[in-house]
């Protein structure tokens, strides 16, 4: 049991979401007792056990499916190899004692039932700042006190050295193309380097991935954005996925001050993270381009 708790803590400290699977109720013969735990990581690997066999396989599959949505749920399993009731979908049927409650069948000979709690453990949001200039430094300062994990990249070591060290802040060299692991698709990424060409190479590399970032903010004028979109259409094709591209990034506060722009970008990141509605994104405002 201690191994499962330690592994869960390690995933959280490393900024990885995971699902802690716990058997909360058993009836009849089952391969594990109430309280048995299984940690499921994003890559499908696991620590601990809820009894093995078909039940554990189904639990791992369900836990993996919950990771992107971040939802928790309770599911009941019938450990039975007999056919499902007539007219019921294979592997699932409603239980008599719980009308409307769906039970999933696990092909095991035990004959009992187990109720499983899938606890989605969400890691802190990760924000990657590509560029340690005025806006990048201001964002690092603003976001440093929030429940986020920060990474800031620059190809100028002296610029990174000027940023004060913080417990949840990593300062890293910028390389092209940026490694997938350092700029993950589930992170909030803001691109604001000292070079338009460098900005473009970073944006192109990230949008070229099979799974583009959920939030890719680009600090840009409308003229710069026009040029970038034209180049991206040539390099990636006219139908490239720009759903996660926020450019110009930030809420529309009509300011040119770097600190205020950083505040607008931080607010937009929080709005997207928290699923806020009825907000005016600068990139979604009329006549953006």
C-alpha positions as CSV (number, residue, x, y, z in Angstrom):
1,X,0.0,0.0,0.0
2,X,2.8,2.4,0.9
3,X,4.3,1.8,-2.5
4,X,1.1,3.0,-4.2
5,X,1.0,6.2,-2.1
6,X,4.7,6.9,-2.8
7,X,4.2,6.4,-6.5
8,X,1.2,8.7,-6.5
9,X,3.2,11.4,-4.7
10,X,6.0,11.0,-7.2
11,X,3.6,11.5,-10.1
12,X,2.2,14.7,-8.5
13,X,5.6,16.1,-7.8
14,X,6.7,15.5,-11.4
15,X,3.6,17.3,-12.7
16,X,1.9,14.2,-14.1
17,X,-1.8,13.4,-13.8
18,X,-2.7,9.9,-12.7
19,X,-5.7,7.9,-11.4
20,X,-5.8,6.1,-8.1
21,X,-8.1,3.1,-8.3
22,X,-9.6,1.8,-5.0
23,X,-11.9,-1.0,-4.3
24,X,-14.5,0.5,-1.9
25,X,-17.0,-2.4,-1.6
26,X,-17.0,-6.1,-2.2
27,X,-19.8,-8.7,-2.3
28,X,-19.3,-12.5,-2.5
29,X,-16.1,-14.0,-3.7
30,X,-13.6,-11.5,-5.2
31,X,-9.9,-11.5,-5.9
32,X,-9.1,-8.5,-3.6
33,X,-10.5,-7.0,-0.4
34,X,-12.0,-3.5,0.0
35,X,-9.2,-1.0,0.2
36,X,-7.0,-2.6,-2.4
37,X,-5.4,0.1,-4.5
38,X,-3.9,0.5,-8.0
39,X,-2.2,3.6,-9.4
40,X,-2.5,4.1,-13.1
41,X,-0.1,6.4,-14.9
42,X,-0.7,8.3,-18.2
43,X,1.4,5.7,-20.1
44,X,-0.8,2.9,-18.9
45,X,1.8,1.5,-16.4
46,X,0.6,0.8,-12.9
47,X,1.6,0.2,-9.3
48,X,-0.3,-2.0,-6.9
49,X,-3.1,-4.3,-7.7
50,X,-6.9,-4.7,-7.4
51,X,-6.7,-8.5,-7.8
52,X,-5.4,-9.0,-11.3
53,X,-7.1,-10.7,-14.2
54,X,-9.9,-9.2,-16.2
55,X,-11.0,-6.9,-13.5
56,X,-7.6,-5.2,-13.3
57,X,-7.4,-5.0,-17.0
58,X,-10.7,-3.2,-17.2
59,X,-9.8,-0.9,-14.4
60,X,-6.6,0.1,-16.1
61,X,-8.4,0.8,-19.4
62,X,-11.0,2.9,-17.6
63,X,-8.5,4.8,-15.6
64,X,-6.5,5.6,-18.7
65,X,-9.6,6.9,-20.4
66,X,-10.3,9.3,-17.6
67,X,-6.9,10.9,-17.6
68,X,-7.6,13.5,-20.3
69,X,-11.0,14.6,-18.8
70,X,-9.8,14.7,-15.2
71,X,-13.1,13.2,-14.0
72,X,-13.5,10.8,-11.0
73,X,-16.2,8.2,-10.9
74,X,-17.5,5.1,-9.2
75,X,-18.1,1.9,-11.2
76,X,-19.5,-1.5,-10.2
77,X,-18.1,-4.7,-11.7
78,X,-19.7,-8.2,-11.8
79,X,-17.1,-10.9,-11.8
80,X,-19.0,-13.5,-13.8
81,X,-18.3,-15.6,-16.9
82,X,-22.0,-16.4,-17.5
83,X,-23.8,-14.8,-20.5
84,X,-25.4,-11.3,-20.1
85,X,-29.2,-11.2,-19.6
86,X,-31.2,-11.4,-22.8
87,X,-31.4,-8.1,-24.6
88,X,-28.5,-6.5,-22.6
89,X,-25.4,-5.1,-24.3
90,X,-22.5,-7.5,-24.0
91,X,-20.5,-6.8,-20.9
92,X,-23.0,-4.4,-19.4
93,X,-26.4,-4.6,-17.8
94,X,-28.6,-2.8,-15.2
95,X,-28.6,-4.3,-11.7
96,X,-31.9,-5.1,-10.0
97,X,-30.8,-3.7,-6.6
98,X,-29.6,-0.5,-8.2
99,X,-32.2,0.6,-10.9
100,X,-30.6,2.6,-13.6
101,X,-27.1,1.7,-12.3
102,X,-25.0,0.1,-15.0
103,X,-22.7,-2.8,-14.0
104,X,-19.8,-3.8,-16.1
105,X,-19.1,-7.6,-16.5
106,X,-15.6,-8.8,-15.9
107,X,-15.2,-12.4,-17.3
108,X,-13.9,-14.0,-14.1
109,X,-15.1,-17.1,-12.3
110,X,-15.3,-15.5,-8.8
111,X,-19.0,-14.7,-9.0
112,X,-18.9,-11.7,-6.7
113,X,-19.2,-8.0,-7.3
114,X,-16.8,-5.1,-6.6
115,X,-17.4,-1.4,-6.5
116,X,-14.4,0.7,-7.6
117,X,-13.6,4.4,-7.1
118,X,-11.5,6.0,-9.8
119,X,-9.9,9.1,-8.2
120,X,-8.4,11.3,-10.9
121,X,-5.4,13.1,-9.4
122,X,-4.8,16.2,-11.5
123,X,-1.3,17.7,-11.4
124,X,-0.8,21.4,-11.2
125,X,-1.1,23.2,-14.6
126,X,2.1,23.5,-16.4
127,X,3.1,26.8,-18.1
128,X,6.0,27.0,-20.6
129,X,7.4,30.4,-21.4
130,X,9.5,30.4,-24.5
131,X,11.5,33.6,-24.2
132,X,13.0,35.3,-21.1
133,X,12.5,38.9,-22.3
134,X,10.3,41.5,-20.7
135,X,7.0,39.6,-21.1
136,X,8.5,36.2,-20.2
137,X,10.0,37.6,-17.0
138,X,6.8,39.4,-16.1
139,X,4.8,36.2,-16.7
140,X,7.2,34.2,-14.5
141,X,6.7,36.8,-11.7
142,X,2.9,36.9,-12.0
143,X,2.4,33.1,-12.2
144,X,5.1,32.3,-9.7
145,X,2.7,32.6,-6.7
146,X,-0.1,30.5,-8.3
147,X,-0.6,26.7,-8.3
148,X,1.3,26.2,-11.6
149,X,4.6,24.6,-12.6
150,X,6.7,27.0,-14.7
151,X,9.3,26.4,-17.3
152,X,11.1,29.3,-19.0
153,X,13.3,28.8,-22.1
154,X,15.8,31.0,-23.8
155,X,18.9,30.6,-26.0
156,X,20.6,33.3,-24.0
157,X,22.0,31.9,-20.7
158,X,22.5,35.4,-19.3
159,X,18.8,36.2,-19.6
160,X,17.8,33.1,-17.7
161,X,20.4,34.0,-15.0
162,X,18.6,37.2,-14.3
163,X,15.4,35.4,-13.3
164,X,15.2,34.7,-9.6
165,X,15.1,31.0,-8.6
166,X,11.8,29.6,-7.4
167,X,10.8,26.2,-6.1
168,X,8.5,25.4,-9.0
169,X,10.4,27.2,-11.8
170,X,12.8,25.5,-14.2
171,X,15.1,27.6,-16.4
172,X,16.1,25.7,-19.6
173,X,18.0,26.3,-22.8
174,X,15.9,26.7,-25.9
175,X,16.6,24.4,-28.8
176,X,15.0,23.9,-32.2
177,X,12.9,21.8,-32.6
178,X,11.9,21.9,-28.9
179,X,11.7,18.4,-27.3
180,X,8.2,17.1,-26.9
181,X,8.8,16.2,-23.2
182,X,9.8,19.8,-22.3
183,X,6.9,21.4,-24.1
184,X,4.1,18.9,-23.6
185,X,0.8,19.2,-25.5
186,X,-1.2,19.6,-22.3
187,X,0.9,22.6,-21.2
188,X,0.0,26.3,-21.6
189,X,2.8,27.6,-23.9
190,X,3.6,31.2,-24.6
191,X,6.0,32.2,-27.3
192,X,7.7,35.5,-27.0
193,X,11.4,35.2,-27.9
194,X,13.8,38.0,-29.1
195,X,13.5,36.9,-32.7
196,X,10.6,36.7,-35.2
197,X,12.3,33.8,-37.0
198,X,12.8,31.9,-33.7
199,X,9.2,32.5,-32.8
200,X,8.1,31.1,-36.1
201,X,10.3,28.0,-35.8
202,X,8.9,27.2,-32.3
203,X,5.3,27.8,-33.4
204,X,5.8,25.7,-36.6
205,X,7.4,22.8,-34.6
206,X,4.6,22.8,-32.0
207,X,1.8,22.9,-34.6
208,X,3.5,20.2,-36.7
209,X,2.9,17.6,-33.9
210,X,0.2,15.0,-34.2
211,X,-1.3,16.5,-31.0
212,X,-0.8,20.3,-31.0
213,X,-0.8,22.2,-27.7
214,X,-4.1,22.9,-25.9
215,X,-2.9,26.5,-25.6
216,X,-0.2,28.0,-27.7
217,X,0.0,31.8,-27.2
218,X,2.0,33.9,-29.5
219,X,2.9,37.5,-28.7
220,X,2.5,39.2,-32.1
221,X,1.2,42.3,-33.9
222,X,-1.5,41.8,-36.4
223,X,1.0,42.2,-39.2
224,X,3.3,39.6,-37.7
225,X,0.4,37.2,-37.3
226,X,-0.6,37.6,-41.0
227,X,2.9,36.8,-42.1
228,X,3.1,33.8,-39.7
229,X,-0.2,32.4,-40.9
230,X,0.8,32.7,-44.5
231,X,4.0,30.9,-43.9
232,X,2.3,28.2,-41.8
233,X,-0.2,27.5,-44.6
234,X,2.7,27.0,-47.0
235,X,4.7,24.8,-44.6
236,X,1.9,22.9,-42.9
237,X,-0.9,23.1,-45.4
238,X,-4.0,25.3,-45.5
239,X,-5.9,23.0,-43.1
240,X,-3.4,22.9,-40.3
241,X,-4.9,22.7,-36.8
242,X,-5.0,26.2,-35.3
243,X,-7.7,25.5,-32.7
244,X,-5.2,25.9,-29.8
245,X,-3.3,28.9,-31.3
246,X,-4.1,32.1,-29.4
247,X,-2.5,34.9,-31.4
248,X,-2.2,37.7,-30.5
249,X,-2.4,36.1,-27.1
250,X,-4.0,37.7,-24.0
251,X,-7.3,39.2,-23.2
252,X,-8.2,42.4,-25.0
253,X,-7.1,45.2,-22.6
254,X,-5.8,47.6,-25.3
255,X,-2.3,48.0,-23.8
256,X,1.2,48.0,-25.1
257,X,3.0,47.9,-21.7
258,X,4.9,44.6,-21.3
259,X,3.8,44.1,-17.7
260,X,0.2,44.8,-18.6
261,X,0.4,42.5,-21.6
262,X,1.8,39.8,-19.3
263,X,-1.1,40.3,-17.0
264,X,-3.6,39.9,-19.9
265,X,-1.9,36.7,-21.0
266,X,-1.9,35.3,-17.5
267,X,-5.6,36.1,-17.2
268,X,-6.3,34.3,-20.5
269,X,-4.3,31.2,-19.5
270,X,-6.3,31.0,-16.2
271,X,-9.6,31.6,-18.1
272,X,-8.8,28.7,-20.5
273,X,-7.6,26.5,-17.7
274,X,-10.7,27.1,-15.6
275,X,-13.1,26.8,-18.6
276,X,-14.4,30.4,-18.2
277,X,-17.0,31.6,-20.7
278,X,-18.1,35.1,-21.9
279,X,-14.6,36.5,-22.0
280,X,-13.1,38.5,-24.9
281,X,-9.9,36.9,-26.2
282,X,-7.8,39.2,-28.2
283,X,-7.3,36.5,-30.8
284,X,-11.0,35.9,-31.1
285,X,-12.0,39.5,-31.3
286,X,-13.4,40.9,-34.5
287,X,-11.0,42.3,-37.0
288,X,-8.0,40.5,-35.3
289,X,-6.3,40.2,-38.6
